[in-house]
Amino acid sequence: MLKKIPIFVLLLSFYVGASPLSDGALRLIQIGNEIGSKDVVLRGKSLLLKGAFDLNDLDAMYEASKQLRRGNELMGYAAQEREANQILINLVRRSYDAALYEYALYLLDGDNGFVKNEFLALNLFEESFKVHGNAKSAMMAAIIRNESLVPGTKKTHRIEELITFAILNKVPGAKAYQAKYIEKDYLLDLNPQSWRRWIETQSL
């Protein structure tokens, strides 16, 4: 796996949430992509590799998985879904929160190279909530339980706890979901074609 990384990390572009070292590397890669300079991208890659592997920069590893999934026209790389997923799963094993949330969404939708698994998705969302206090994960865990996507998990007290946390943290869609699908649960079921797209369309 490590032999493949030096090539694939060239795909990265600027990621706001990165650590200082990888932030600088990602800025170089972004600039290189914008001006069409492979040399600048390569300089950014060297910095990024130092952060990701020598300094164990998990932000850089996570961004690598995202950019691998998209590919890079300048460098002539097609999307590398399998490699992206390998990095993502490695980060999940280390309880990296952004990876927990993203992997859980892939499992909930059953896309991007992953087989649908609502049970594992629920466990990941709840780990993200319990360990990292991720309010978006709390909302998704509440939804999975409320919609009975995983049999035996529809527990009113737990659902209310999760959705209330999401609402207090102003997660888009949480308050509306509570009003429409929890308080009036006997009337409606939520069954979007893509949970990811449903999340993206929500507002406060």
N, C-alpha and C positions, 0 to 999 in steps of 0.2 A: 504493500500500500504506500509506504513512504517513498518508494522509487517513482511513483506516479505523481506525487504531490508537487514537486518542483515545476512540472509542466503545467499542471492544472491551475496552480495558484496565480498564474499570469492573468487569469480571467477576472480578477477582482477589480471592483470599482469602489469609490468612496463609501464608507459606512460610518454614520454619525456616532454610533455607540461603541466604537472600537477604543482600545487602550491607547495611551499616547504614542507608543512605538508603532503599533499597527495602524494607528490613525494617520501618521506621517507616510507610511508605506502605501496606504490606500489612497491618500491624496495624490501621490506620485502616479499611481496606476490610473486614477481618474483623469489627471492631466494628460498622461500619455495617450489614453483613449480619445480624449477630446481633440488633441492636436495631431493625432495619427502617428505618434512616435513609439515604435516598439522598444527603442532603447530606454526611454523613460519608464515604460511599463516594466522592463526588466530590472531597472534599479529599484523600483518599488517592490518588485517580487523578492529581491534579496533581503530587503528590510523585513518584509512580511514573514519570510521563512524564519528569520531570526526570532521574531516575536512568537510565531505559531509553534515552533518546535524547540528552539533553544531556550526560550523564556516561557513556554507553555501558555501562550496567549490564546485563550478559548474564544475570545471575540473574533480573532482572525480566522480561526478554524471554522467558526460558524458562518462567517461571510464567505469563506471559500466554498462551503457546501452550497450556498445560495447562488453564487456566481457560476459554479460548475453546472448547476441545473439550467442556467440560462444560456451558457456558451458565450463566445466572444468573437465578433465579426472581424475586428482588427487583427487579432492573433490567429485567425483562421480555425478556431476550435468550435466544434459542434457541442451541443449540450451533452454532459456526461452524467446522466442520472444515477447510474450505479455507484460511481465514485462519490457523488454528492450524498447519496443515501448512507454510504459507509461512514463518512465523516459525521453525518447527522446522528447516526446510531451511537457512534463512539461518544459524542457529546451528551447524548441522553444517558448513557451509562455513567457519566460523570455528573449527572443531575444539573446540567447547564440549562437554565430556565428557558431561554428562547428556543432551544432545541426541543425541550419537553413539549412546549406549546405547539410548535410547528409540526413535530412528528405526530402528536395526538390528532391534529387536524387532518393530516394525510391519512391516518388510520380511520378517522371518522368518515371521510369521503371515499376512502379506498382508491386513491390516485397517486400519481407520481412514483409509481413502482412499488407501492405498498398495497397489500390485501386489506380490505375493510375488516376492522376489529374494534367494535365499539367498547368491549370490555377493557382491552388494553388502553384505548383512548381515555376512558374514564379514569383509570388508575394513574395515567400520566398527568391528566388535568388536575387531579386531586393532589398528586405529589407536588406539582407546580404551585398549587394554592397553599398547601401545608408548609412546604419548605421555604418557598420564596415569596409567599403572600401575593401571588399573581392574581389580580382581580378578574382579568379576562378569562383565565383558566377556571376561576370560581363560577363564572357565568356559564361556561360550557359544561362544567360538571353538573350544575343545576339543571341545565337543559337535557342532558343525557338521562339523568335520573327522572326528571318530570315526564319526558316523552317515552319512558320505559324502553329505551333502546337497549338497555342491559336488564334482563329480567331479575326481579327481586331487589332492585336498588331504588325503587320509588318510595322514599321515606320522607314524609312531609316536613319533619323538623330539619332534616339535613338539607333539603331543597331550599327551605326558607333561609337557613343560615348562609348558604352559598350565594343565593341571589341577592340577599340583603347586603352582603359584603361587596358584591359587584356594583350594586346601586350606590352605596356609600362612596365608592371609589369612582363613580361617574363613568362606568363602562357603557359605551354606546349600545343601546338596544336592551339593556338589562331591565330598566324600569318598564318599558313597553312590553317586554316578554312577560314580566311578572303579572301585569294587568290583564294581558290578553290570553296567556297560556297557562298561568298558574292559578290565578284567582278565578278564571273561567275555564279551567282545564277540562271540564266535562263537555264543553261545547266545541273546542277546537284542538287540532293537532298540528304541529309544525313539522313539515316534511320537505325541506328544500332539496333541489337537485344537487346543490353544492353548499355545504356549510360554510366554506371559506367565502364564497360570493355573498352568502346571506350576511355574514359578519361585516363584510365590506360595505354593505348598503345600510347598515344601522346608524342611527343618530341619537343624540341625547334627548 
